[in-house]
Amino acid sequence: MRRRAFITLLGGAVSEWPFLVRAQSSLLPVVTLINARRADAASVLAAEFRKGLGQTGLTEGKDVAVEYHWLDGHYENLHEIIGDAVRRGVAVIATPAGTPTSLAAKAATSAVPIVFGVGEDPVALGLVGSLAHPGANATGINFFASEIDSKRLGLMHELLPKAKRLAVLVNPANATTAGATTKALNEAAPGLGLQLLFFNASTTAEIDGAFAAIADARADALFISPDGYFASQHLQMATLAARDRIPASDFVSDSVADGLLMSYGTSIPDVFRQVGVYVGSIVKGAKPADLPVLQATKFEFTINLKSARLLELDIPPTLLARADEVIE
């Protein structure tokens, strides 16, 4: 068993970097990075992106200028940000861990290189022609967030065999991922004997309202859809789940460290690092069409044993043995 290590990185300057980049852009190639998270929840991810750049021999501020756009869930700002990047002819648009941002970038340009990170099949999304041969201006990584929804649902069922009414929280502002999660769970739930109750939220206030409605509906458990904005609200989610004593599952393990019952998914920091590697390669001359789409291969199952005890749940020893991390 591994205990969660809590590391705080200084990230206050992250939100100021877009302003500094303007002065540097005439001297260095510019990378525009866009993600749905809040700036104050993204310092670790920015550090991993820079680590990826470093693996190609590039240093931010010395060899390349990076402008960070943390949307705080405001997907409606995408077109303005991407349109500005395209007009200025930036070297690369990076959209790690963000299907809406990746699709918006692809729709906006066939010339500016794009390095994406998406949780759905990038071929089905129309981002690339094939995984091995992307064939145009975009490449990146598929981290299978939506494609493992049914697997996460199965783990929840094993963990909570008596749960029958399952609340599902989706973000309608991220329609592609919300739709993929809805489809996957609707297909898997009948075989597990589960009734699904869907709730929408796109803002902090709407998350509060959704949790109140979930409590009123007397749901037995909660499945949180994979979404970049939801990921940055992990503390809020954990606080509300603890208040309402509802067992909850997420894609990212940060929520479990804060108190949610379980998570199952791949490492989002590693997605940012791998996107950084591809961005660095393109800045140094590689073409997106020649860089095959990467696919996540490692998925982590995390359980918060302390939360299980507070919820008076008995976790089967066989399930604990299968967990990659158990927080006590």
Protein Blocks (a to p, Z undefined) as FASTA:
>chain_A
ZZdddddddfklmmmmmmmmmmmmmmpccdddddfbdfklmmmmmmmmmmmmmmnopaeh
jloccddddekhpamlmmmmmmmmmmnopabdcdehifklmmmmmmmpckbccddddfbd
fklnopambfklnopabdcddehlmmmmmmmmmmmmmmmmmbmbdcddddfklmmlmmmm
mmmmmmmmmmnopacdddddfbfklmmmmmmmmmmnopabdcddddfklmmmmmmmmmmm
mmnopacddfbfklmmnopabdcdddfklmmmmmmmmmmmmmnopafklmccdddfbdcd
dddfklmmmnopacdfklmmmpmbdcZZ
